[in-house]
Amino acid sequence: MISTENEVISVRLRKGTREKLKNLGINPSDEVRKFLEELVWKKDVRNTIDKLELMIRQYSKPSETGFAVKSIREDRDDGH
């Protein structure tokens, strides 16, 4: 769901940068908005992944030694 409410931030650029962006056909407001929204999305995803990794470490137990070899051997013997 996209919010209809907006917030305003201000960015200072070196002299001449805004004119150069204009000459290149780049809308700085759009670019800054896209960059910041993507940055927030990436950070949210990273935080979610970190939480999931923590849960996996907390709630999963390692397989017993030799489990993978035994499992593969059983699958081969059963014709899977």
Sequence and secondary structure as in RCSB ss.txt:
>XXXX:A:sequence
MISTENEVISVRLRKGTREKLKNLGINPSDEVRKFLEELVWKKDVRNTIDKLELMIRQYSKPSETGFAVKSIRED
RDDGH
>XXXX:A:secstr
   S          TTHHHHHHHTT  HHHHHHHHHHHHHHHHHHHHHHHHHHHHHHHH     TTHHHHHHHHH
HHHT 
